[in-house]
Amino acid sequence: MKTQDAMNRDWIATARTLSQALPYLQRYEDAIIVVKFGGHAMGSDEAMESFARDIVLLQQVGVNPVIVHGGGPMINELLHKLDIKSEFVNGKRVTDEATVEVVEMVLSGRVNKRIVQAINAQGGKAVGLSGKDANLMICDQTDPALGFVGTPALMNPEILHNLFAANKIPVIAPLGAGRNGETFNVNGDTAAGAIAAALKADRLLLLTDVEGVKNADGEVVTELSREQVQEMTASGVIAGGMIPKTETCLAALEGGVRAAVILDGRAPNAVLLELFTEHGAGSIIRALPR
């Protein structure tokens, strides 16, 4: 049972947090924030509800959020149920015609609509689409050996600006249209980076299952320059699955994004902590020093 004094302390702490957030709320008014959502944060109804609430709050304080999501585990689950065997080339899945149909079914259907419904349940107005809609993301084939895997080549973000003007929250499945009408599966981080660059977003947030970029001592580095990322990669400190994430961040910066952040999507309210507190919640990579 809480005492009145304990409750008063909680309320005072809450009020102090809100007051301290004011300059950050002002800083991000009308800003475009692209969030790549996936991994553990999608794994439970509770995590989904918390994420959706945070996104609706962002919009309520004047931010234009864009959600780009993954869905690998759900794709694997349905492929298994349908007994569709996957081939691999150099450790990468070959996306054949049967597989890309399943990918589109899962990403544009089940996963996309689950996120849309979660945001709408919190009072937001989310709209689900994929990179195929309104030619948002035109792709070239990444590697013929990998089948229907695409790399964004042409971006047409007009539909997203229209949704911002209508006070809607875009939720985007990482699928792109080929120049000859094909459907291409696009890596979720890559799609988020390309969309952020096309929008000249203020921030690209990559929610992951790790705390951020770590140095040689295993400590999370909270702020990095492009040059530091390149040095850490060359020396092997940044390795494995972190390499494509940092490469996505650097490509987004090159495309005009002000800063990109790799942060732990498992942490409660990670997006709010990153944007509206002084210490942030992950590793921010900037094109230029602040």
C-alpha positions as CSV (number, residue, x, y, z in Angstrom):
1,M,0.0,0.0,0.0
2,K,1.4,3.4,-1.0
3,T,1.4,6.2,1.5
4,Q,0.4,9.8,0.6
5,D,4.1,10.9,0.9
6,A,5.2,8.2,-1.5
7,M,2.5,9.1,-4.0
8,N,3.5,12.8,-3.7
9,R,7.1,11.9,-4.5
10,D,6.0,9.9,-7.5
11,W,3.8,12.9,-8.8
12,I,6.6,15.4,-8.2
13,A,9.1,13.1,-10.1
14,T,6.6,12.8,-13.0
15,A,6.1,16.6,-13.1
16,R,9.9,17.2,-13.0
17,T,10.4,14.8,-15.9
18,L,7.7,16.5,-18.0
19,S,9.2,19.9,-17.2
20,Q,12.7,18.8,-18.2
21,A,11.3,17.4,-21.5
22,L,10.0,20.8,-22.6
23,P,13.1,21.9,-24.6
24,Y,13.1,18.5,-26.4
25,L,9.4,18.8,-27.1
26,Q,10.1,22.2,-28.7
27,R,13.1,20.9,-30.5
28,Y,11.2,18.1,-32.3
29,E,8.0,20.1,-33.2
30,D,7.2,19.3,-36.9
31,A,10.2,17.0,-37.1
32,I,10.0,13.8,-39.1
33,I,11.2,10.8,-37.1
34,V,11.5,7.4,-38.9
35,V,11.4,4.4,-36.6
36,K,12.4,0.9,-37.7
37,F,10.3,-1.4,-35.5
38,G,11.1,-5.1,-35.1
39,G,12.8,-7.7,-33.0
40,H,11.8,-8.3,-29.4
41,A,9.7,-5.1,-29.3
42,M,7.2,-6.8,-31.7
43,G,7.2,-10.1,-29.7
44,S,4.4,-9.4,-27.1
45,D,1.1,-7.7,-27.0
46,E,2.3,-5.6,-24.0
47,A,5.4,-4.4,-25.9
48,M,3.3,-3.6,-28.9
49,E,0.8,-1.6,-26.8
50,S,3.6,0.3,-25.1
51,F,5.3,1.1,-28.5
52,A,2.0,2.2,-30.0
53,R,1.3,4.5,-27.1
54,D,4.7,6.1,-27.4
55,I,4.1,6.7,-31.2
56,V,0.7,8.3,-30.6
57,L,2.3,10.5,-27.9
58,L,5.0,11.6,-30.4
59,Q,2.3,12.8,-32.8
60,Q,0.3,14.5,-30.1
61,V,3.4,16.7,-29.3
62,G,3.9,17.7,-32.9
63,V,6.2,15.1,-34.3
64,N,5.6,13.3,-37.6
65,P,6.4,9.7,-36.9
66,V,6.9,7.1,-39.7
67,I,7.0,3.4,-38.8
68,V,8.9,0.9,-40.9
69,H,8.6,-2.7,-39.6
70,G,10.2,-6.1,-40.1
71,G,8.7,-9.5,-39.6
72,G,11.3,-12.2,-40.2
73,P,10.1,-14.6,-37.5
74,M,6.5,-14.5,-38.7
75,I,7.7,-15.1,-42.3
76,N,9.7,-18.1,-41.2
77,E,6.8,-19.5,-39.2
78,L,4.4,-19.3,-42.2
79,L,7.0,-20.8,-44.6
80,H,7.4,-23.7,-42.2
81,K,3.6,-24.2,-42.0
82,L,3.3,-24.2,-45.8
83,D,6.3,-26.5,-46.1
84,I,8.1,-24.1,-48.4
85,K,11.8,-25.0,-48.3
86,S,14.4,-22.1,-48.4
87,E,17.7,-22.2,-50.1
88,F,20.6,-20.1,-49.0
89,V,23.5,-18.5,-50.9
90,N,26.4,-17.3,-48.7
91,G,24.2,-17.4,-45.7
92,K,21.4,-15.3,-47.2
93,R,18.0,-16.7,-48.0
94,V,17.0,-17.0,-51.6
95,T,13.6,-15.3,-52.1
96,D,12.0,-17.2,-54.9
97,E,8.5,-16.6,-56.4
98,A,6.7,-18.8,-53.8
99,T,8.7,-17.2,-50.9
100,V,8.1,-13.6,-52.0
101,E,4.3,-14.3,-52.0
102,V,4.5,-15.4,-48.4
103,V,6.7,-12.4,-47.5
104,E,4.1,-10.0,-49.0
105,M,1.3,-11.8,-47.3
106,V,2.9,-11.6,-43.9
107,L,4.4,-8.2,-44.1
108,S,1.6,-6.3,-45.8
109,G,-1.0,-8.3,-44.1
110,R,-0.6,-9.8,-40.7
111,V,2.3,-7.7,-39.3
112,N,1.4,-4.4,-40.8
113,K,-2.2,-4.5,-39.7
114,R,-1.3,-5.6,-36.2
115,I,0.8,-2.5,-35.8
116,V,-1.9,-0.3,-37.4
117,Q,-4.5,-1.7,-35.0
118,A,-2.3,-1.2,-32.0
119,I,-1.7,2.5,-32.8
120,N,-5.4,3.1,-33.6
121,A,-6.3,1.4,-30.3
122,Q,-4.2,4.1,-28.5
123,G,-6.1,6.9,-30.2
124,G,-3.9,7.4,-33.2
125,K,-4.8,7.3,-36.9
126,A,-2.4,4.9,-38.6
127,V,-2.4,4.0,-42.2
128,G,-0.8,0.7,-43.4
129,L,1.1,0.6,-46.7
130,S,4.1,-0.8,-48.4
131,G,6.9,0.5,-50.6
132,K,4.8,-0.5,-53.6
133,D,2.0,2.0,-52.8
134,A,2.2,5.1,-54.9
135,N,5.6,4.0,-56.1
136,L,7.0,5.0,-52.7
137,M,10.0,2.6,-53.2
138,I,11.2,1.5,-56.6
139,C,13.8,-1.2,-56.4
140,D,16.5,-2.9,-58.4
141,Q,17.4,-6.6,-57.9
142,T,20.1,-6.8,-55.3
143,D,21.7,-10.0,-56.6
144,P,20.2,-12.4,-59.2
145,A,21.3,-15.3,-57.0
146,L,19.1,-14.2,-54.2
147,G,15.9,-13.9,-56.3
148,F,13.3,-11.3,-55.4
149,V,15.5,-9.3,-53.0
150,G,15.6,-5.6,-53.8
151,T,17.7,-2.5,-53.1
152,P,15.9,0.9,-53.1
153,A,16.7,2.8,-56.2
154,L,14.1,5.5,-56.6
155,M,12.0,7.0,-53.8
156,N,8.7,8.9,-54.1
157,P,7.8,10.2,-50.6
158,E,4.8,12.4,-51.7
159,I,2.3,10.0,-50.2
160,L,4.0,10.3,-46.8
161,H,3.8,14.1,-46.9
162,N,0.1,13.8,-47.8
163,L,-0.5,11.5,-44.8
164,F,1.4,14.0,-42.5
165,A,-0.9,16.8,-43.7
166,A,-3.9,14.6,-42.9
167,N,-2.6,13.9,-39.4
168,K,-2.1,10.2,-40.2
169,I,0.8,7.9,-39.1
170,P,2.3,5.9,-41.9
171,V,3.1,2.2,-41.1
172,I,5.2,0.8,-43.9
173,A,6.0,-2.8,-44.9
174,P,9.5,-3.2,-46.4
175,L,8.4,-4.3,-49.9
176,G,9.3,-2.5,-53.1
177,A,8.1,-2.5,-56.7
178,G,10.5,-3.5,-59.5
179,R,10.8,-1.5,-62.7
180,N,8.9,-4.3,-64.5
181,G,6.2,-4.8,-61.9
182,E,8.0,-7.3,-59.7
183,T,7.6,-7.4,-56.0
184,F,10.9,-7.2,-54.0
185,N,11.6,-8.0,-50.4
186,V,13.7,-5.3,-48.9
187,N,15.7,-5.5,-45.7
188,G,13.8,-3.6,-43.0
189,D,16.7,-1.5,-41.9
190,T,17.6,-0.7,-45.5
191,A,14.1,0.4,-46.3
192,A,13.9,2.6,-43.2
193,G,17.2,4.3,-44.1
194,A,16.1,4.9,-47.6
195,I,12.7,6.3,-46.5
196,A,14.4,8.5,-43.9
197,A,16.8,9.9,-46.5
198,A,14.0,10.5,-49.0
199,L,12.1,12.5,-46.3
200,K,15.3,14.3,-45.1
201,A,14.2,13.1,-41.6
202,D,15.5,14.7,-38.5
203,R,16.1,11.3,-36.9
204,L,16.3,7.6,-38.0
205,L,15.8,5.3,-35.0
206,L,16.7,1.6,-35.5
207,L,15.2,-0.4,-32.7
208,T,17.3,-3.5,-32.1
209,D,17.8,-6.3,-29.6
210,V,21.1,-4.8,-28.3
211,E,21.8,-1.7,-26.2
212,G,23.7,0.1,-29.0
213,V,27.2,0.2,-30.6
214,K,29.8,-1.0,-28.2
215,N,33.5,-0.2,-28.0
216,A,36.4,-2.6,-27.6
217,D,35.7,-2.8,-23.8
218,G,32.1,-3.8,-24.4
219,E,30.7,-0.4,-23.3
220,V,27.9,1.3,-25.2
221,V,29.2,4.4,-27.0
222,T,26.5,7.1,-26.8
223,E,27.7,9.4,-29.5
224,L,29.7,8.6,-32.7
225,S,30.8,10.4,-35.8
226,R,30.9,8.9,-39.3
227,E,34.7,8.7,-39.1
228,Q,34.6,6.9,-35.7
229,V,32.2,4.3,-37.1
230,Q,34.4,3.7,-40.1
231,E,37.5,3.3,-37.8
232,M,35.7,0.9,-35.5
233,T,34.5,-1.2,-38.4
234,A,38.0,-1.3,-40.0
235,S,39.5,-2.4,-36.7
236,G,36.8,-5.1,-36.1
237,V,35.2,-3.5,-33.1
238,I,32.0,-3.1,-35.0
239,A,31.4,-6.6,-36.4
240,G,28.7,-9.1,-37.4
241,G,25.1,-7.9,-37.5
242,M,26.0,-4.5,-36.3
243,I,27.9,-3.7,-39.6
244,P,24.8,-3.5,-41.8
245,K,23.0,-1.4,-39.2
246,T,25.8,1.1,-39.0
247,E,26.1,1.1,-42.8
248,T,22.4,1.9,-43.0
249,C,22.9,4.8,-40.6
250,L,25.8,6.2,-42.6
251,A,23.9,5.9,-45.9
252,A,21.0,7.7,-44.3
253,L,23.3,10.5,-43.1
254,E,24.7,10.7,-46.6
255,G,21.2,11.1,-47.9
256,G,20.4,14.0,-45.7
257,V,19.2,12.6,-42.4
258,R,20.4,14.8,-39.5
259,A,21.3,11.9,-37.2
260,A,20.7,8.1,-36.8
261,V,20.4,6.2,-33.6
262,I,20.8,2.5,-32.8
263,L,18.9,1.7,-29.6
264,D,17.5,-1.1,-27.6
265,G,13.9,-1.7,-28.5
266,R,13.5,-4.0,-25.5
267,A,13.8,-1.1,-23.1
268,P,10.5,0.4,-22.0
269,N,9.7,3.7,-23.7
270,A,13.0,3.6,-25.6
271,V,11.8,6.1,-28.3
272,L,10.7,8.6,-25.7
273,L,13.9,8.3,-23.7
274,E,16.0,8.9,-26.8
275,L,14.1,11.9,-28.1
276,F,13.0,13.7,-24.9
277,T,15.7,13.2,-22.3
278,E,19.3,14.6,-22.1
279,H,21.0,11.2,-21.9
280,G,19.1,9.5,-24.7
281,A,18.8,5.7,-25.0
282,G,21.3,4.4,-27.5
283,S,24.2,5.2,-29.8
284,I,23.6,8.3,-31.9
285,I,25.6,8.8,-35.1
286,R,25.9,12.3,-36.5
287,A,27.2,13.6,-39.8
288,L,28.8,16.5,-38.0
289,P,29.6,17.3,-34.4
290,R,26.8,19.0,-32.5
